[in-house]
């Protein structure tokens, strides 16, 4: 039997654990970056200079980007079945993605809208986009 590459579902737990371990090290070298003197004074869980240097290097490389987006959720019905729309808005309040979500007991489905469906949904949902 040929070896296959593990799926993302099979790999996600280990990948998440690694990211969280990285984050803990970065926080240990100084929240908000700290000053170099503050970062140098911190010993990462007794792992020494090499761990500190790796964390300092990682701190400067993470993250690749940061985006702030607003999610607009408009509930249409609840419980057996429930349905709603989720709209991801950019920083200018314009829709990037519209998802329709339909759930019934122990089951659910999501659909991304495009074209005429996207336009029709946004014509209605846009009335709620300014609600805080």
N, C-alpha and C positions, 0 to 999 in steps of 0.2 A: 504494500500500500504506500503510495507516495505521500510524503510529508506535505502538509498544507500550512499556509501561514494562518496564525490565529486571527480570528475576527476582532473587530474593534470591541464588540461586547465582551469577548473573552479577555481582552487586553486592558480594558478601561480601569478596572480596580487598581492594578499595579501602576498604571500611568498616573492616576489621581494621587495615589499614595506618594509617588516620587515628587510630584509637583508640590504637595503639601509639606513634604520634608524640606524641599528647597525653600518654600516660603518661610518656614520656621527658622531656617538658617539666616535668611535675609533679615527677618525681623530681629534676630539676635544680634546682628551687626549694627543695628541702630534703626529704630523706627524713624520714618521720614528721612532716611539717609544718615542722620546724625552728622557730627563732625568727624574728620579722619581720626582725631585723637580719641573720640568716644568709641568709634568702631574698632580701633586697634586695641582698646582696653578690654574688649569683650572676648572671652574664650567660649567658643561654640561648644557647649556641653562637654568641655574637657577634651575636645578633639584637636586642639592645638592650632598652630600657625597655618598649616596647609588648609585646614577646613575654613579658617577665617579668610584666607586669601581667595579660596574658591567662592565663598559666599560674597565677598566684595566684588569679585569679577561678575558673578551672576547678577548681583544687585544692579550693576550698570547695564546689563543686557536685557533684563526683564522689565517690563513686558515689551512685546513688539509693537503694541498699539493699545490705546484706550479709547473707547467710544461710550458715550452716554446716550441712551435711547429711552424713549418713553413707550410703554406698552399700554395700549388702550384695550380694555376688555369690556365687551358689551354682552351681558347675559340676556338670553332670550327665553330660556326655560330652565328649570332645575329639576333634578331627580327623575329618573326612569321614564323617558329619556331626558337628558339635558343637552342644550346646545348654546353656543356662544361664538362670537367673533373675537379674535385677537389681532390687533393692528400694531405693528412696530412702526413708530414714527421717528423720523430723523430729527436732528436738532432744530430744524425749521418747522417742525410740525407736519411734514409731508409723509404720506404713507410709503414705507418701503416694502412691507409684506402684509398681506391680509390672510389670516388662517381662519377657516371655519372648523369648529370642533363639535363633534357629535358623540355623546356618551350615553350608554345604557348600562344596566347592571353588569359589572365585571367585563365590560367591553368598551372600546372607544376607537374613534377614527379622526384623522385630521386631514384637511385638504387646503393646499395653498391656492389662492385664487389668482387668476391672470386674465388679461384681455377684458372682455365685456363683463365677466363676473366681478372682476376687481373694480371696474368703474361703477357698476351698479351698487356694489356693497359700499364703496367709499362715498357715493352720493348720499347715502343714508347715514353711515357711521361718522362722517365728518362733522355732523352736528354735535357730536359728543366729544370731539377732540380737544376742546378748550376747557373742559370741566377738570378742575383740580381735585 
